[in-house]
């Protein structure tokens, strides 16, 4: 007789509602999920999703997110080059926003201002308004 244990990773689901999308500029929504250690470092996201712009408000869904605390950053990649455009001093020139609608002041918000806790078998929702 064989016996064994099966291990299932504990995951949840995150639904991000993005508002303030400029449909006339088109492009894609770049939505990224970050942990505290890498927030919001380009290319160091835990998961990322690119979605073609189709409406002024869209939902992006992250499935099977491991239990933990995360923050979301979203920008409208108008030219679809997968790079956030900035001006000479580093201020973003493409619409940008963060989970929990955390405000951008002299730089990105703190991780704690944008943080979301994902629990096992739960769906968490957040709103991001692009500015």
Residue pairs with C-beta under 8 A, 6 or more apart in sequence:
9 64
9 66
10 66
10 67
10 120
10 121
11 63
11 64
11 65
11 66
11 67
11 118
11 120
11 121
12 65
12 67
12 118
12 119
12 120
12 121
12 122
12 123
12 124
13 61
13 62
13 63
13 64
13 65
13 122
13 123
13 124
14 33
14 61
14 62
14 65
14 70
14 72
14 116
14 118
14 123
14 124
14 125
14 126
15 59
15 60
15 61
15 62
15 123
15 124
15 125
15 126
16 31
16 59
16 60
16 61
16 62
16 72
16 74
16 99
16 125
16 126
16 127
16 128
17 57
17 58
17 59
17 125
17 126
17 127
17 128
18 29
18 31
18 57
18 58
18 59
18 60
18 74
18 97
18 127
18 128
18 129
18 130
19 56
19 57
19 127
19 128
19 129
19 130
20 56
20 95
20 97
20 129
20 130
20 131
21 29
21 53
21 55
21 56
21 57
21 58
21 76
21 95
21 130
22 56
22 76
22 78
22 95
22 130
23 53
23 54
23 55
23 56
25 53
25 76
25 78
26 53
26 78
27 53
27 76
27 77
27 78
27 79
27 80
28 50
28 51
28 52
28 53
28 76
28 77
28 80
29 49
29 50
29 51
29 53
29 58
29 60
29 74
29 75
29 76
29 77
30 48
30 49
30 50
30 74
30 75
30 76
30 77
30 82
30 84
31 48
31 49
31 50
31 51
31 60
31 72
31 73
31 74
32 40
32 45
32 47
32 48
32 49
32 72
32 73
32 74
33 45
33 46
33 47
33 48
33 62
33 65
33 70
33 71
33 72
34 40
34 41
34 44
34 45
34 46
34 70
34 71
34 72
34 73
34 111
35 46
35 68
35 69
35 70
36 69
36 71
36 111
36 115
38 44
38 45
38 46
39 71
39 73
39 108
39 111
39 114
40 71
40 73
40 98
40 108
42 84
45 73
46 65
46 70
47 62
47 65
49 60
49 62
50 77
50 82
51 58
51 60
53 76
60 74
65 118
66 118
67 118
67 119
67 120
68 117
68 118
69 115
69 116
69 117
69 118
70 99
70 115
70 116
70 118
71 98
71 99
71 102
71 111
71 114
71 115
71 116
72 98
72 99
72 114
72 116
72 126
72 128
73 96
73 97
73 98
73 99
73 108
73 114
74 96
74 97
74 98
74 128
74 130
75 84
75 92
75 94
75 95
75 96
75 97
75 130
76 94
76 95
76 96
76 130
77 83
77 84
77 94
78 85
78 94
79 85
84 92
84 94
84 96
85 92
85 93
85 94
86 92
86 93
87 93
95 130
95 131
96 104
96 130
96 131
97 104
97 128
97 129
97 130
97 131
98 104
98 108
98 109
98 113
98 114
98 128
99 114
99 115
99 116
99 126
99 128
100 113
100 114
100 115
100 116
100 126
100 127
101 127
101 128
101 129
102 109
102 110
102 113
102 114
103 109
103 113
104 131
116 124
116 126
117 124
118 124
